[in-house]
Amino acid sequence: MNTDVNILQLVIATVLFFVMMFGIGFILNMLLKTTFFPIYLFLIVLVPVFIWQTWDNTKTFSGNFTSFTFVDILPGIGALIGAYVSGTTIRLLRRGGYKMF
């Protein structure tokens, strides 16, 4: 029973990160008139912050990176996909003739 709850939490966290990054990316794309700025923001700011937050000084350099598990990485992948989909959505809306996007 406990494994089912953990898998459900992982699915909910991944979908939540996808939706949050899609929403934030969509708003940033509308305001800044860029297309894939949220992906660059994600890679330049959020990934290093996540690595810094989980860094353990008692482990070696390679030990820190190998300590990440599928559960740690999957929500981040969901957020990255959300950033990409927001840029694609903005691009399709602009090609469709919507001037506000």
N, C-alpha and C positions, 0 to 999 in steps of 0.2 A: 504493500500500500504506500509506503514512504517513497519508493522509486517513482510511482505514478504521479505523486504530488510534485516531486522534483522535476520531472519531465514537463508537467503542465506549467510549472513556474518558468521553466526555460522557454517554452513556446510563447507564453504571455510576455515575458521580458523581451524576446526577440521581436515580436509584433509591436510592442510598445516602443522600442527603440526605432523601429522602422517608421512608425507613424509620427513620432516626435521629430525625427530628422527630416522626414518628408515635409512636415508642416513648417519647421524652422527654415528649411531650404527653400521652400516655396515663397515664403515671406521675404527672405533675403534676396531671392532672385527677382521678385517684383520690385523691391525698394532700390536695389543696387543696379538693376538692369544688366545683370550678368547671367550666365547660364549654368556654369558648373562651379561657382564660387564655394558652395557648401562642401563639395568634395575636397577642394584644396584646404578649406578651413578644417575639415575633419582630419585630414592627413597631417597638416602642419601643427595643429593645436591639440586636438582631442587624443590622438594616439600617443604622443609624447607625455601628455598629462596622465593618461591611464598607466603607461609604463612607469612613470615616476612615482605615482601613487602606490603601486604594488611592488616597488623595488625593495629588496631586502638586502641590507649591507652585509649580513652574515654569509650570504651565498656568493658564489663566483658569478662572473658575468654570464657565462653560458647557463649556469644553474638558474638564474633569474628568468631567462627566456624559455627554458625548457619546463619551467614550473607552470606556465600557462596551460590550461586545459581547454577542451572543446566548449565547456560551459562558460569559460571566460571569453572566448573568441567569438562564439556564435552571435551574441547580441551586438557586438561591434560590427560584424559582417552585415547584420540586419540594418544597422544604422547607415552603413556605407551604401547599401542598396537603396535605402530611402533617400539619401542625398542624390544618388544617380537618377532615381525615378523622378525626383522633383525637378532636376535640370532638364530631363527629357520632356516632362509635362510642360514646362515653361516654353521650351523650344517648339513643341507641337502647337501650343496656343499662339505663339508669335507667328508661326507659319500659317495658322488658320486665320490670321488677320486681326487678332485682338491686340489693340494698341496699348492697353494698360499693362500688359505683361511684357 
